[in-house]
Amino acid sequence: MKILDAAQIRECDRFTIANEPIASIDLMERAADAITDWLTGNYIFCDTQFTIFAGSGNNGGDALAVARKLAKMFGGGVTVYKLNIGNNSPDCQQNLERLQSTDGVFVTFINKGDAMPEIKPGSVVIDGIFGSGLNRPIEGYWAELIEHINNAGNEIIAIDIPSGLFCTDNRQNTGAVVKATNTLSLQLPKLPFFFAENEQFVGDSDILPIGISQQAIDSAASPYSLTQREDISQLLKTRSRFGHKGTFGHALLAAGSYQMSGAAVLAARACMHTGCGLLTVHVPQSAYQIMQTAVPEAILNIDDSQMEYSTADRLQRFSAVGIGPGIGQSDAARNGLAQMLQNCTAPMVLDADALNIIAANQDLFKLLKPNTILTPHPGEFDRLTHRHTSGYERLQTQIELAQKLNVIIVLKGAFTSVAMPDGTVRFNPTGNAGMATAGSGDVLTGIILSLLAQGYSAADAAVTGVYIHGLAGDIAARANGQEFVTASEIVNNIGKAFLKIKHSDNE
């Protein structure tokens, strides 16, 4: 699913209107139907009152159409405030006239400088003040009104985008922004929804299809997209009935140290549970008994060191290599990693301490082969590059570094982003806050390593691995709550994640 900017969204609307064909007012009606359906599915109408704020643009027109539909369904529980912010758009004006012709509805007009309107306690506020085309900060009286809405303590449902939030880059946005409980994005998600600094504004987001032309969407050029279940189901390989353990790849995982054997165990278990045929785990001598007991399916390659990773492997027999979880950052580990990067020709995934070693020894960047997968969390990424002050800024650096090094960068987070060497980015929709737990990243490394070993391209392994990882975490959270989720629970639900992808009715 593509992620478009405001100009592209307007062009898709225009194309739909011209080529479906459909009148713009009727397209707005479809949007209002979708929003109303969402509201009826999420609120008990006999107990709910709605307070609707509508601006003068098409976002305001959407809100007025929703107000009319709610009033017809629900009677007197709808309060409407129409904000006079310049001239009304034609569709906004038409929906205002339709609303004023609806029995039982009274519209209160608000002009700049008026007293702040009443917001009834417990009513659900619907924000239709400013839409995705906003390009300057909200200041003055309208900013005061937005702060009044935010401070009322009510649930807020934003139509398409919270009023005051820009559709792309908000780094210079110093104005007021609505703090929505839920944002109902029409047809496509918006880029700022994927950055942590905007969570306070966006809340939970839902995407509501409204019949925008797929042809128009497909023709719009964008580096950003959101992965869907259907994308992953098409990427999953079919396992041959006549396959054997050699058919499904032989992975090498270099992981663990004296106090971090668990990282090796978690990554190894995830690798085996993702379908890899053979796995060799390179561990220090201190982890020998732990690994033999915890992952009996794995072959062990024991390091010369008692305590840490230090010795590179003979690599010819491996179809993919993963390195980093729990290996430490000693000089010995640094030398072992350098040898591995120098000699390995198989696809690679680097995580955790491998990334921290590179951050401290940036001459190692030049040893990275094309399409190597790096899986940093934001802190590790900032150590690799520089400190960032926003998710949008970090995303731009991520894209630049992926292009410069010709690698794939998996930036882990609430909507993990996968940046490709060609500058495109795939955001991931699966996963939950319960996965912010020790060892979760080690599990992701094992999943991606397994897919690489099975012959998935680096790009497909990264995107598919991230999706499976998040979905396994979602299944674990649904079973016992987010607080109960551990890295081991994520591993235990990898199989169910595969079933869910292949058969969407499976949990």
RAWO-V613288 format. One record per backbone hydrogen bond with DSSP energy under -0.5 kcal/mol. NH is the residue of the N-H (numbers start at 1). CO is the residue of the C=O. E is the energy in kcal/mol with one decimal. If there is no record, write none. Layout:
<<NH	CO	E> <NH	CO	E>>
//
This chain:
<<3	224	-2.0> <4	2	-0.5> <4	189	-0.6> <9	5	-2.3> <10	6	-2.3> <11	7	-2.0> <12	8	-2.3> <13	9	-2.2> <14	10	-2.6> <15	11	-2.8> <16	12	-2.3> <17	13	-2.5> <18	14	-2.2> <19	15	-2.5> <20	16	-2.4> <22	17	-1.7> <26	23	-0.6> <27	23	-2.0> <28	24	-2.1> <29	25	-1.4> <30	26	-1.9> <31	27	-1.9> <32	28	-2.4> <33	29	-2.3> <34	30	-2.2> <35	31	-2.3> <36	32	-2.7> <37	33	-2.6> <38	34	-1.9> <39	35	-2.3> <40	36	-2.7> <41	37	-1.5> <42	38	-0.7> <42	39	-0.9> <43	39	-1.5> <45	43	-0.8> <47	44	-1.6> <48	45	-0.9> <50	77	-2.9> <51	124	-2.5> <52	50	-0.5> <52	79	-3.4> <53	126	-2.7> <54	52	-0.5> <54	81	-2.6> <55	128	-2.9> <61	57	-1.8> <62	58	-2.4> <63	59	-1.9> <64	60	-2.4> <65	61	-2.2> <66	62	-2.3> <67	63	-2.4> <68	64	-2.1> <69	65	-2.0> <70	66	-2.8> <71	67	-2.5> <72	68	-2.1> <73	69	-1.7> <74	70	-2.6> <75	71	-2.5> <77	74	-0.5> <79	50	-3.0> <79	77	-0.5> <80	106	-0.8> <81	52	-3.4> <82	80	-0.5> <82	108	-2.7> <83	54	-3.1> <83	81	-0.6> <84	82	-0.5> <84	110	-2.8> <85	83	-1.6> <86	84	-0.8> <89	56	-2.7> <93	89	-2.8> <94	90	-2.3> <95	91	-2.2> <96	92	-2.0> <97	93	-2.2> <98	94	-2.2> <99	95	-2.2> <100	96	-2.5> <101	97	-1.0> <102	99	-1.7> <105	102	-1.4> <108	80	-2.5> <108	106	-0.5> <109	107	-0.5> <110	82	-2.7> <114	111	-2.4> <120	118	-0.5> <123	120	-1.9> <124	49	-3.3> <125	123	-0.6> <125	155	-2.8> <126	51	-2.6> <127	125	-0.5> <127	157	-2.8> <128	53	-2.3> <128	126	-0.7> <134	131	-1.3> <139	137	-0.6> <142	139	-0.7> <143	139	-0.6> <144	140	-2.0> <145	141	-2.2> <146	142	-2.0> <147	143	-2.4> <148	144	-2.2> <149	145	-2.3> <150	146	-2.6> <151	147	-2.4> <152	148	-0.6> <152	149	-0.9> <153	150	-0.8> <157	125	-3.3> <158	156	-0.6> <158	182	-2.8> <159	127	-2.6> <160	158	-0.7> <160	184	-2.8> <161	159	-2.4> <165	162	-2.2> <167	134	-0.5> <170	168	-0.6> <173	170	-1.4> <174	172	-1.0> <176	138	-2.1> <178	163	-2.8> <180	178	-1.0> <180	201	-2.7> <181	156	-2.8> <182	156	-1.9> <183	204	-2.7> <184	158	-2.9> <185	183	-0.9> <185	206	-2.5> <187	185	-0.6> <187	208	-2.7> <188	186	-2.2> <191	167	-0.6> <192	167	-0.6> <193	190	-1.7> <194	191	-1.9> <195	192	-1.3> <198	195	-1.9> <199	196	-1.5> <201	198	-1.3> <202	198	-2.6> <203	199	-2.3> <204	181	-2.3> <206	183	-2.5> <208	185	-3.0> <208	206	-0.6> <209	207	-0.6> <217	213	-1.9> <218	214	-3.0> <219	215	-1.7> <220	216	-0.8> <220	217	-1.0> <222	220	-0.6> <225	425	-1.5> <226	1	-3.5> <227	427	-2.7> <231	228	-0.6> <232	228	-1.5> <233	229	-2.6> <234	230	-1.5> <235	231	-0.7> <235	232	-0.8> <236	232	-1.7> <240	238	-0.5> <243	240	-1.7> <247	244	-1.2> <248	244	-1.1> <249	246	-1.0> <251	249	-0.5> <251	278	-2.7> <252	320	-2.1> <253	280	-2.8> <254	322	-2.8> <255	253	-0.7> <255	282	-2.0> <256	325	-2.9> <258	307	-2.3> <260	257	-1.2> <263	260	-0.8> <264	260	-0.8> <265	261	-2.1> <266	262	-2.8> <267	263	-2.2> <268	264	-2.3> <269	265	-2.7> <270	266	-2.3> <271	267	-2.1> <272	268	-2.4> <273	269	-2.3> <274	270	-0.6> <274	271	-1.0> <275	272	-1.2> <276	271	-1.3> <277	248	-1.6> <277	249	-0.5> <278	249	-2.4> <280	251	-2.9> <281	299	-3.2> <282	253	-3.2> <282	280	-0.6> <283	281	-0.7> <283	301	-1.8> <285	305	-2.3> <286	306	-1.9> <287	284	-1.8> <288	285	-1.5> <291	287	-2.6> <292	288	-2.3> <293	289	-1.9> <294	290	-3.0> <295	291	-2.6> <298	295	-1.7> <299	279	-3.1> <301	281	-2.6> <303	283	-2.9> <309	327	-0.7> <312	310	-0.5> <315	313	-0.6> <318	315	-1.7> <319	250	-2.8> <320	250	-1.0> <321	347	-2.5> <322	252	-2.9> <323	349	-2.0> <324	254	-1.8> <327	324	-1.7> <334	330	-2.3> <335	331	-2.5> <336	332	-2.4> <337	333	-2.5> <338	334	-2.3> <339	335	-2.2> <340	336	-2.2> <341	337	-2.9> <342	338	-2.2> <343	339	-2.2> <344	340	-2.3> <347	319	-0.6> <349	321	-1.9> <350	373	-3.1> <351	323	-1.9> <353	324	-1.1> <354	351	-1.9> <355	352	-0.8> <356	352	-2.0> <357	353	-2.6> <358	354	-1.9> <359	355	-2.5> <360	356	-1.6> <361	357	-1.1> <364	361	-2.5> <365	362	-1.2> <366	363	-0.8> <367	364	-1.8> <368	365	-1.7> <371	406	-3.0> <372	369	-1.8> <373	348	-2.6> <374	372	-0.5> <374	408	-2.8> <375	350	-2.1> <378	412	-0.6> <381	377	-2.7> <382	378	-2.5> <383	379	-1.8> <384	380	-1.9> <385	381	-1.6> <394	390	-2.1> <395	391	-2.3> <396	392	-1.9> <397	393	-1.9> <398	394	-2.5> <399	395	-2.4> <400	396	-2.2> <401	397	-2.8> <402	398	-2.3> <403	399	-2.1> <404	400	-2.6> <405	401	-2.6> <406	402	-1.0> <407	402	-1.4> <408	372	-2.6> <409	419	-2.1> <410	374	-3.6> <410	408	-0.6> <411	409	-0.8> <411	417	-2.9> <412	376	-2.5> <412	410	-0.9> <416	413	-1.0> <417	411	-1.9> <418	426	-2.3> <419	409	-2.7> <419	417	-0.6> <420	424	-2.8> <423	420	-2.0> <425	223	-3.5> <426	418	-2.1> <427	225	-3.1> <427	425	-0.5> <428	416	-1.5> <431	470	-0.6> <435	432	-1.9> <436	433	-1.6> <437	435	-2.3> <440	437	-1.9> <443	439	-1.8> <444	440	-1.7> <445	441	-2.1> <446	442	-2.0> <447	443	-2.2> <448	444	-2.6> <449	445	-2.6> <450	446	-2.2> <451	447	-2.0> <452	448	-2.5> <453	449	-2.5> <454	450	-1.5> <455	452	-1.6> <456	451	-2.2> <461	457	-3.0> <462	458	-2.2> <463	459	-2.3> <464	460	-2.7> <465	461	-2.4> <466	462	-2.1> <467	463	-1.8> <468	464	-2.7> <469	465	-2.5> <470	466	-2.3> <471	467	-2.6> <472	468	-2.8> <473	469	-1.8> <474	470	-2.1> <475	471	-2.5> <476	472	-2.1> <477	473	-2.3> <478	474	-2.4> <479	475	-1.5> <480	476	-1.7> <481	477	-2.8> <484	481	-0.9> <485	481	-0.6> <485	482	-1.1> <487	438	-0.7> <490	486	-1.8> <491	487	-2.1> <492	488	-2.4> <493	489	-0.8> <493	490	-1.0> <494	491	-1.7> <497	493	-1.8> <498	494	-2.1> <499	495	-2.0> <500	496	-2.4> <501	497	-2.2> <502	498	-2.4> <503	499	-2.8> <506	503	-2.7>>
//
